[in-house]
Amino acid sequence: MQYSQEIINRLNRIEGQTRGIQKMITEGRECLDIVQQLKALQSAARSVSRELVRQYLGECLVRQPSGGDTDINRLLALIDQLEE
């Protein structure tokens, strides 16, 4: 499956956020600031996960309109877990 460039761009931003958090820790920044950035990182990762699932479901439904029920059910279960 071919994923969009948007996914790569989001992952690159997440990588930058991660490096920024590491820098904050090594600089001894305030815990609350670090936790706030970790929360943003978590939200960004969840967003990428949703987009990946959305793109995969779109492809899955096109490729396997009636035979992909098992994959679709597994993906729906994963979507449910994203909210936890």
Distance bins in CASP14 RR format, pairs under 12 A and 6 or more apart:
PFRMAT RR
TARGET T0000
AUTHOR 0000-0000-0000
RMODE 2
METHOD distances of the structure
MODEL  1
1 7 0 0 0 0 0 1 0 0 0 0 0
1 52 0 0 0 0 1 0 0 0 0 0 0
1 53 0 0 0 0 0 1 0 0 0 0 0
1 55 1 0 0 1 0 0 0 0 0 0 0
1 56 1 0 0 1 0 0 0 0 0 0 0
1 57 0 0 0 0 0 1 0 0 0 0 0
1 58 0 0 0 0 1 0 0 0 0 0 0
1 59 1 0 1 0 0 0 0 0 0 0 0
1 60 0 0 0 0 1 0 0 0 0 0 0
1 62 0 0 0 0 0 1 0 0 0 0 0
1 63 0 0 0 0 1 0 0 0 0 0 0
1 71 0 0 0 0 0 1 0 0 0 0 0
2 8 0 0 0 0 0 1 0 0 0 0 0
2 55 0 0 0 0 1 0 0 0 0 0 0
2 56 0 0 0 0 0 1 0 0 0 0 0
2 59 0 0 0 0 1 0 0 0 0 0 0
3 9 0 0 0 0 0 1 0 0 0 0 0
3 10 0 0 0 0 0 1 0 0 0 0 0
3 11 0 0 0 0 1 0 0 0 0 0 0
3 48 0 0 0 0 0 1 0 0 0 0 0
3 51 0 0 0 0 1 0 0 0 0 0 0
3 52 1 0 0 1 0 0 0 0 0 0 0
3 53 0 0 0 0 0 1 0 0 0 0 0
3 54 0 0 0 0 0 1 0 0 0 0 0
3 55 1 0 1 0 0 0 0 0 0 0 0
3 56 0 0 0 0 1 0 0 0 0 0 0
3 58 0 0 0 0 0 1 0 0 0 0 0
3 59 0 0 0 0 1 0 0 0 0 0 0
4 10 0 0 0 0 1 0 0 0 0 0 0
4 11 0 0 0 0 0 1 0 0 0 0 0
4 48 0 0 0 0 0 1 0 0 0 0 0
4 51 0 0 0 0 1 0 0 0 0 0 0
4 52 0 0 0 0 1 0 0 0 0 0 0
4 54 0 0 0 0 0 1 0 0 0 0 0
4 55 1 0 0 1 0 0 0 0 0 0 0
4 56 0 0 0 0 0 1 0 0 0 0 0
4 58 0 0 0 0 0 1 0 0 0 0 0
4 59 0 0 0 0 0 1 0 0 0 0 0
5 11 0 0 0 0 0 1 0 0 0 0 0
5 12 0 0 0 0 0 1 0 0 0 0 0
5 51 0 0 0 0 0 1 0 0 0 0 0
5 55 0 0 0 0 0 1 0 0 0 0 0
6 12 0 0 0 0 0 1 0 0 0 0 0
6 13 0 0 0 0 0 1 0 0 0 0 0
6 47 0 0 0 0 0 1 0 0 0 0 0
6 48 0 0 0 0 1 0 0 0 0 0 0
6 51 1 0 0 1 0 0 0 0 0 0 0
6 52 0 0 0 0 0 1 0 0 0 0 0
6 54 0 0 0 0 0 1 0 0 0 0 0
6 55 0 0 0 0 1 0 0 0 0 0 0
7 13 0 0 0 0 0 1 0 0 0 0 0
7 14 0 0 0 0 0 1 0 0 0 0 0
7 44 0 0 0 0 0 1 0 0 0 0 0
7 45 0 0 0 0 0 1 0 0 0 0 0
7 47 0 0 0 0 0 1 0 0 0 0 0
7 48 1 0 0 1 0 0 0 0 0 0 0
7 49 0 0 0 0 0 1 0 0 0 0 0
7 50 0 0 0 0 0 1 0 0 0 0 0
7 51 1 0 0 1 0 0 0 0 0 0 0
7 52 1 0 0 1 0 0 0 0 0 0 0
7 53 0 0 0 0 0 1 0 0 0 0 0
7 54 0 0 0 0 0 1 0 0 0 0 0
7 55 1 0 0 1 0 0 0 0 0 0 0
7 56 0 0 0 0 0 1 0 0 0 0 0
8 14 0 0 0 0 0 1 0 0 0 0 0
8 15 0 0 0 0 0 1 0 0 0 0 0
8 48 0 0 0 0 1 0 0 0 0 0 0
8 51 0 0 0 0 0 1 0 0 0 0 0
8 52 0 0 0 0 0 1 0 0 0 0 0
9 15 0 0 0 0 0 1 0 0 0 0 0
9 16 0 0 0 0 0 1 0 0 0 0 0
9 44 0 0 0 0 0 1 0 0 0 0 0
9 47 0 0 0 0 0 1 0 0 0 0 0
9 48 0 0 0 0 1 0 0 0 0 0 0
9 51 0 0 0 0 0 1 0 0 0 0 0
10 16 0 0 0 0 0 1 0 0 0 0 0
10 17 0 0 0 0 0 1 0 0 0 0 0
10 41 0 0 0 0 0 1 0 0 0 0 0
10 43 0 0 0 0 0 1 0 0 0 0 0
10 44 1 0 0 1 0 0 0 0 0 0 0
10 45 0 0 0 0 1 0 0 0 0 0 0
10 46 0 0 0 0 0 1 0 0 0 0 0
10 47 1 0 0 1 0 0 0 0 0 0 0
10 48 1 0 1 0 0 0 0 0 0 0 0
10 49 0 0 0 0 0 1 0 0 0 0 0
10 50 0 0 0 0 0 1 0 0 0 0 0
10 51 1 0 0 1 0 0 0 0 0 0 0
10 52 0 0 0 0 1 0 0 0 0 0 0
10 55 0 0 0 0 0 1 0 0 0 0 0
11 17 0 0 0 0 0 1 0 0 0 0 0
11 18 0 0 0 0 0 1 0 0 0 0 0
11 41 0 0 0 0 0 1 0 0 0 0 0
11 44 0 0 0 0 1 0 0 0 0 0 0
11 45 0 0 0 0 1 0 0 0 0 0 0
11 47 0 0 0 0 0 1 0 0 0 0 0
11 48 1 0 0 1 0 0 0 0 0 0 0
11 49 0 0 0 0 0 1 0 0 0 0 0
11 51 0 0 0 0 0 1 0 0 0 0 0
11 52 0 0 0 0 1 0 0 0 0 0 0
12 18 0 0 0 0 0 1 0 0 0 0 0
12 19 0 0 0 0 0 1 0 0 0 0 0
12 44 0 0 0 0 0 1 0 0 0 0 0
12 48 0 0 0 0 0 1 0 0 0 0 0
13 19 0 0 0 0 0 1 0 0 0 0 0
13 20 0 0 0 0 0 1 0 0 0 0 0
13 40 0 0 0 0 0 1 0 0 0 0 0
13 41 0 0 0 0 1 0 0 0 0 0 0
13 43 0 0 0 0 0 1 0 0 0 0 0
13 44 1 0 0 1 0 0 0 0 0 0 0
13 45 0 0 0 0 0 1 0 0 0 0 0
13 47 0 0 0 0 1 0 0 0 0 0 0
13 48 0 0 0 0 1 0 0 0 0 0 0
14 20 0 0 0 0 0 1 0 0 0 0 0
14 21 0 0 0 0 0 1 0 0 0 0 0
14 37 0 0 0 0 0 1 0 0 0 0 0
14 38 0 0 0 0 0 1 0 0 0 0 0
14 40 0 0 0 0 1 0 0 0 0 0 0
14 41 1 0 0 1 0 0 0 0 0 0 0
14 42 0 0 0 0 1 0 0 0 0 0 0
14 43 0 0 0 0 0 1 0 0 0 0 0
14 44 1 0 1 0 0 0 0 0 0 0 0
14 45 1 0 0 1 0 0 0 0 0 0 0
14 46 0 0 0 0 0 1 0 0 0 0 0
14 47 0 0 0 0 1 0 0 0 0 0 0
14 48 1 0 0 1 0 0 0 0 0 0 0
14 49 0 0 0 0 0 1 0 0 0 0 0
15 21 0 0 0 0 0 1 0 0 0 0 0
15 22 0 0 0 0 0 1 0 0 0 0 0
15 41 0 0 0 0 0 1 0 0 0 0 0
15 44 0 0 0 0 0 1 0 0 0 0 0
15 45 0 0 0 0 0 1 0 0 0 0 0
15 48 0 0 0 0 0 1 0 0 0 0 0
16 22 0 0 0 0 1 0 0 0 0 0 0
16 23 0 0 0 0 1 0 0 0 0 0 0
16 24 0 0 0 0 0 1 0 0 0 0 0
16 37 0 0 0 0 0 1 0 0 0 0 0
16 40 0 0 0 0 0 1 0 0 0 0 0
16 41 0 0 0 0 1 0 0 0 0 0 0
16 44 0 0 0 0 1 0 0 0 0 0 0
17 23 0 0 0 0 0 1 0 0 0 0 0
17 24 0 0 0 0 0 1 0 0 0 0 0
17 34 0 0 0 0 0 1 0 0 0 0 0
17 36 0 0 0 0 0 1 0 0 0 0 0
17 37 1 0 0 1 0 0 0 0 0 0 0
17 38 0 0 0 0 1 0 0 0 0 0 0
17 39 0 0 0 0 0 1 0 0 0 0 0
17 40 1 0 0 1 0 0 0 0 0 0 0
17 41 1 0 1 0 0 0 0 0 0 0 0
17 42 0 0 0 0 0 1 0 0 0 0 0
17 43 0 0 0 0 0 1 0 0 0 0 0
17 44 1 0 0 1 0 0 0 0 0 0 0
17 45 0 0 0 0 1 0 0 0 0 0 0
17 47 0 0 0 0 0 1 0 0 0 0 0
17 48 0 0 0 0 0 1 0 0 0 0 0
18 24 0 0 0 0 0 1 0 0 0 0 0
18 25 0 0 0 0 0 1 0 0 0 0 0
18 34 0 0 0 0 0 1 0 0 0 0 0
18 37 0 0 0 0 1 0 0 0 0 0 0
18 38 0 0 0 0 1 0 0 0 0 0 0
18 40 0 0 0 0 0 1 0 0 0 0 0
18 41 1 0 0 1 0 0 0 0 0 0 0
18 42 0 0 0 0 0 1 0 0 0 0 0
18 44 0 0 0 0 1 0 0 0 0 0 0
18 45 0 0 0 0 1 0 0 0 0 0 0
19 25 0 0 0 0 0 1 0 0 0 0 0
19 26 0 0 0 0 0 1 0 0 0 0 0
19 37 0 0 0 0 0 1 0 0 0 0 0
19 41 0 0 0 0 0 1 0 0 0 0 0
20 26 0 0 0 0 1 0 0 0 0 0 0
20 27 0 0 0 0 1 0 0 0 0 0 0
20 29 0 0 0 0 1 0 0 0 0 0 0
20 33 0 0 0 0 0 1 0 0 0 0 0
20 34 0 0 0 0 1 0 0 0 0 0 0
20 37 1 0 0 1 0 0 0 0 0 0 0
20 38 0 0 0 0 0 1 0 0 0 0 0
20 40 0 0 0 0 0 1 0 0 0 0 0
20 41 0 0 0 0 1 0 0 0 0 0 0
21 27 0 0 0 0 0 1 0 0 0 0 0
21 28 0 0 0 0 0 1 0 0 0 0 0
21 29 0 0 0 0 1 0 0 0 0 0 0
21 31 0 0 0 0 0 1 0 0 0 0 0
21 33 0 0 0 0 1 0 0 0 0 0 0
21 34 1 0 0 1 0 0 0 0 0 0 0
21 35 0 0 0 0 1 0 0 0 0 0 0
21 36 0 0 0 0 1 0 0 0 0 0 0
21 37 1 0 1 0 0 0 0 0 0 0 0
21 38 1 0 0 1 0 0 0 0 0 0 0
21 39 0 0 0 0 0 1 0 0 0 0 0
21 40 0 0 0 0 1 0 0 0 0 0 0
21 41 1 0 0 1 0 0 0 0 0 0 0
21 42 0 0 0 0 0 1 0 0 0 0 0
21 44 0 0 0 0 0 1 0 0 0 0 0
22 28 0 0 0 0 0 1 0 0 0 0 0
22 29 0 0 0 0 0 1 0 0 0 0 0
22 34 0 0 0 0 1 0 0 0 0 0 0
22 37 0 0 0 0 0 1 0 0 0 0 0
22 38 0 0 0 0 0 1 0 0 0 0 0
22 41 0 0 0 0 0 1 0 0 0 0 0
23 29 0 0 0 0 1 0 0 0 0 0 0
23 33 0 0 0 0 0 1 0 0 0 0 0
23 34 0 0 0 0 0 1 0 0 0 0 0
23 37 0 0 0 0 0 1 0 0 0 0 0
24 30 0 0 0 0 1 0 0 0 0 0 0
24 31 0 0 0 0 1 0 0 0 0 0 0
24 32 0 0 0 0 0 1 0 0 0 0 0
24 33 1 0 0 1 0 0 0 0 0 0 0
24 34 1 0 1 0 0 0 0 0 0 0 0
24 35 0 0 0 0 0 1 0 0 0 0 0
24 36 0 0 0 0 1 0 0 0 0 0 0
24 37 1 0 0 1 0 0 0 0 0 0 0
24 38 0 0 0 0 1 0 0 0 0 0 0
24 40 0 0 0 0 0 1 0 0 0 0 0
24 41 0 0 0 0 0 1 0 0 0 0 0
25 31 0 0 0 0 1 0 0 0 0 0 0
25 33 0 0 0 0 0 1 0 0 0 0 0
25 34 1 0 0 1 0 0 0 0 0 0 0
25 35 0 0 0 0 0 1 0 0 0 0 0
25 37 0 0 0 0 1 0 0 0 0 0 0
25 38 0 0 0 0 0 1 0 0 0 0 0
26 34 0 0 0 0 0 1 0 0 0 0 0
27 33 0 0 0 0 0 1 0 0 0 0 0
27 34 0 0 0 0 0 1 0 0 0 0 0
28 34 0 0 0 0 1 0 0 0 0 0 0
29 35 0 0 0 0 0 1 0 0 0 0 0
29 36 0 0 0 0 0 1 0 0 0 0 0
29 37 0 0 0 0 1 0 0 0 0 0 0
29 38 0 0 0 0 0 1 0 0 0 0 0
30 36 0 0 0 0 1 0 0 0 0 0 0
30 37 0 0 0 0 0 1 0 0 0 0 0
31 37 0 0 0 0 0 1 0 0 0 0 0
31 38 0 0 0 0 0 1 0 0 0 0 0
32 38 0 0 0 0 0 1 0 0 0 0 0
32 39 0 0 0 0 0 1 0 0 0 0 0
33 39 0 0 0 0 0 1 0 0 0 0 0
33 40 0 0 0 0 0 1 0 0 0 0 0
34 40 0 0 0 0 0 1 0 0 0 0 0
34 41 0 0 0 0 0 1 0 0 0 0 0
35 41 0 0 0 0 0 1 0 0 0 0 0
35 42 0 0 0 0 0 1 0 0 0 0 0
36 42 0 0 0 0 0 1 0 0 0 0 0
36 43 0 0 0 0 0 1 0 0 0 0 0
37 43 0 0 0 0 0 1 0 0 0 0 0
37 44 0 0 0 0 0 1 0 0 0 0 0
38 44 0 0 0 0 0 1 0 0 0 0 0
38 45 0 0 0 0 0 1 0 0 0 0 0
39 45 0 0 0 0 0 1 0 0 0 0 0
39 46 0 0 0 0 0 1 0 0 0 0 0
40 46 0 0 0 0 0 1 0 0 0 0 0
40 47 0 0 0 0 0 1 0 0 0 0 0
41 47 0 0 0 0 0 1 0 0 0 0 0
41 48 0 0 0 0 0 1 0 0 0 0 0
42 48 0 0 0 0 0 1 0 0 0 0 0
42 49 0 0 0 0 0 1 0 0 0 0 0
42 82 0 0 0 0 0 1 0 0 0 0 0
42 84 0 0 0 0 0 1 0 0 0 0 0
43 49 0 0 0 0 0 1 0 0 0 0 0
43 50 0 0 0 0 0 1 0 0 0 0 0
43 82 0 0 0 0 0 1 0 0 0 0 0
44 50 0 0 0 0 0 1 0 0 0 0 0
44 51 0 0 0 0 0 1 0 0 0 0 0
45 51 0 0 0 0 0 1 0 0 0 0 0
45 52 0 0 0 0 0 1 0 0 0 0 0
45 82 0 0 0 0 1 0 0 0 0 0 0
46 52 0 0 0 0 0 1 0 0 0 0 0
46 53 0 0 0 0 0 1 0 0 0 0 0
46 78 0 0 0 0 0 1 0 0 0 0 0
46 79 0 0 0 0 0 1 0 0 0 0 0
46 81 0 0 0 0 0 1 0 0 0 0 0
46 82 1 0 1 0 0 0 0 0 0 0 0
46 83 0 0 0 0 1 0 0 0 0 0 0
46 84 0 0 0 0 0 1 0 0 0 0 0
47 53 0 0 0 0 0 1 0 0 0 0 0
47 54 0 0 0 0 0 1 0 0 0 0 0
47 82 0 0 0 0 1 0 0 0 0 0 0
48 54 0 0 0 0 0 1 0 0 0 0 0
48 55 0 0 0 0 0 1 0 0 0 0 0
48 82 0 0 0 0 0 1 0 0 0 0 0
49 55 0 0 0 0 0 1 0 0 0 0 0
49 56 0 0 0 0 0 1 0 0 0 0 0
49 75 0 0 0 0 0 1 0 0 0 0 0
49 78 1 0 0 1 0 0 0 0 0 0 0
49 79 0 0 0 0 1 0 0 0 0 0 0
49 80 0 0 0 0 0 1 0 0 0 0 0
49 81 0 0 0 0 1 0 0 0 0 0 0
49 82 1 0 1 0 0 0 0 0 0 0 0
49 83 0 0 0 0 0 1 0 0 0 0 0
49 84 0 0 0 0 0 1 0 0 0 0 0
50 56 0 0 0 0 0 1 0 0 0 0 0
50 57 0 0 0 0 0 1 0 0 0 0 0
50 75 0 0 0 0 0 1 0 0 0 0 0
50 78 0 0 0 0 1 0 0 0 0 0 0
50 79 1 0 0 1 0 0 0 0 0 0 0
50 80 0 0 0 0 0 1 0 0 0 0 0
50 81 0 0 0 0 0 1 0 0 0 0 0
50 82 1 0 0 1 0 0 0 0 0 0 0
50 83 0 0 0 0 1 0 0 0 0 0 0
51 57 0 0 0 0 0 1 0 0 0 0 0
51 58 0 0 0 0 0 1 0 0 0 0 0
51 79 0 0 0 0 0 1 0 0 0 0 0
51 82 0 0 0 0 0 1 0 0 0 0 0
52 58 0 0 0 0 0 1 0 0 0 0 0
52 59 0 0 0 0 0 1 0 0 0 0 0
52 60 0 0 0 0 0 1 0 0 0 0 0
52 75 0 0 0 0 1 0 0 0 0 0 0
52 78 0 0 0 0 1 0 0 0 0 0 0
52 79 0 0 0 0 0 1 0 0 0 0 0
52 82 0 0 0 0 0 1 0 0 0 0 0
53 59 0 0 0 0 0 1 0 0 0 0 0
53 60 0 0 0 0 1 0 0 0 0 0 0
53 71 0 0 0 0 0 1 0 0 0 0 0
53 72 0 0 0 0 0 1 0 0 0 0 0
53 74 0 0 0 0 0 1 0 0 0 0 0
53 75 1 0 1 0 0 0 0 0 0 0 0
53 76 0 0 0 0 1 0 0 0 0 0 0
53 77 0 0 0 0 0 1 0 0 0 0 0
53 78 1 0 0 1 0 0 0 0 0 0 0
53 79 1 0 1 0 0 0 0 0 0 0 0
53 80 0 0 0 0 0 1 0 0 0 0 0
53 81 0 0 0 0 0 1 0 0 0 0 0
53 82 1 0 0 1 0 0 0 0 0 0 0
54 60 0 0 0 0 0 1 0 0 0 0 0
54 61 0 0 0 0 0 1 0 0 0 0 0
54 75 0 0 0 0 1 0 0 0 0 0 0
54 76 0 0 0 0 0 1 0 0 0 0 0
54 78 0 0 0 0 0 1 0 0 0 0 0
54 79 0 0 0 0 1 0 0 0 0 0 0
54 82 0 0 0 0 0 1 0 0 0 0 0
55 61 0 0 0 0 0 1 0 0 0 0 0
55 62 0 0 0 0 0 1 0 0 0 0 0
55 75 0 0 0 0 0 1 0 0 0 0 0
56 62 0 0 0 0 0 1 0 0 0 0 0
56 63 0 0 0 0 0 1 0 0 0 0 0
56 64 0 0 0 0 0 1 0 0 0 0 0
56 68 0 0 0 0 0 1 0 0 0 0 0
56 71 0 0 0 0 1 0 0 0 0 0 0
56 72 0 0 0 0 1 0 0 0 0 0 0
56 74 0 0 0 0 0 1 0 0 0 0 0
56 75 1 0 0 1 0 0 0 0 0 0 0
56 76 0 0 0 0 0 1 0 0 0 0 0
56 78 0 0 0 0 1 0 0 0 0 0 0
56 79 0 0 0 0 0 1 0 0 0 0 0
57 63 0 0 0 0 0 1 0 0 0 0 0
57 64 0 0 0 0 0 1 0 0 0 0 0
57 68 0 0 0 0 0 1 0 0 0 0 0
57 71 0 0 0 0 1 0 0 0 0 0 0
57 72 1 0 0 1 0 0 0 0 0 0 0
57 73 0 0 0 0 0 1 0 0 0 0 0
57 74 0 0 0 0 0 1 0 0 0 0 0
57 75 1 0 1 0 0 0 0 0 0 0 0
57 76 0 0 0 0 1 0 0 0 0 0 0
57 78 0 0 0 0 0 1 0 0 0 0 0
57 79 0 0 0 0 1 0 0 0 0 0 0
58 64 0 0 0 0 0 1 0 0 0 0 0
58 65 0 0 0 0 0 1 0 0 0 0 0
58 68 0 0 0 0 0 1 0 0 0 0 0
58 71 0 0 0 0 0 1 0 0 0 0 0
58 72 0 0 0 0 1 0 0 0 0 0 0
58 75 0 0 0 0 1 0 0 0 0 0 0
59 65 0 0 0 0 0 1 0 0 0 0 0
59 68 0 0 0 0 0 1 0 0 0 0 0
59 71 0 0 0 0 0 1 0 0 0 0 0
59 72 0 0 0 0 0 1 0 0 0 0 0
59 75 0 0 0 0 0 1 0 0 0 0 0
60 66 0 0 0 0 0 1 0 0 0 0 0
60 67 0 0 0 0 1 0 0 0 0 0 0
60 68 1 0 0 1 0 0 0 0 0 0 0
60 69 0 0 0 0 1 0 0 0 0 0 0
60 70 0 0 0 0 0 1 0 0 0 0 0
60 71 1 0 1 0 0 0 0 0 0 0 0
60 72 1 0 0 1 0 0 0 0 0 0 0
60 73 0 0 0 0 0 1 0 0 0 0 0
60 74 0 0 0 0 0 1 0 0 0 0 0
60 75 1 0 0 1 0 0 0 0 0 0 0
60 76 0 0 0 0 0 1 0 0 0 0 0
61 67 0 0 0 0 0 1 0 0 0 0 0
61 68 0 0 0 0 1 0 0 0 0 0 0
61 69 0 0 0 0 0 1 0 0 0 0 0
61 71 0 0 0 0 1 0 0 0 0 0 0
61 72 1 0 0 1 0 0 0 0 0 0 0
61 75 0 0 0 0 0 1 0 0 0 0 0
62 68 0 0 0 0 0 1 0 0 0 0 0
63 71 0 0 0 0 1 0 0 0 0 0 0
63 72 0 0 0 0 0 1 0 0 0 0 0
64 70 0 0 0 0 1 0 0 0 0 0 0
64 71 1 0 0 1 0 0 0 0 0 0 0
64 72 0 0 0 0 1 0 0 0 0 0 0
65 72 0 0 0 0 0 1 0 0 0 0 0
66 72 0 0 0 0 0 1 0 0 0 0 0
67 73 0 0 0 0 0 1 0 0 0 0 0
68 74 0 0 0 0 1 0 0 0 0 0 0
68 75 0 0 0 0 1 0 0 0 0 0 0
68 76 0 0 0 0 0 1 0 0 0 0 0
69 75 0 0 0 0 0 1 0 0 0 0 0
69 76 0 0 0 0 0 1 0 0 0 0 0
70 76 0 0 0 0 0 1 0 0 0 0 0
70 77 0 0 0 0 0 1 0 0 0 0 0
71 77 0 0 0 0 0 1 0 0 0 0 0
71 78 0 0 0 0 0 1 0 0 0 0 0
72 78 0 0 0 0 0 1 0 0 0 0 0
72 79 0 0 0 0 0 1 0 0 0 0 0
73 79 0 0 0 0 0 1 0 0 0 0 0
73 80 0 0 0 0 0 1 0 0 0 0 0
74 80 0 0 0 0 0 1 0 0 0 0 0
74 81 0 0 0 0 0 1 0 0 0 0 0
75 81 0 0 0 0 0 1 0 0 0 0 0
75 82 0 0 0 0 0 1 0 0 0 0 0
76 82 0 0 0 0 0 1 0 0 0 0 0
77 83 0 0 0 0 0 1 0 0 0 0 0
77 84 0 0 0 0 0 1 0 0 0 0 0
78 84 0 0 0 0 0 1 0 0 0 0 0
END
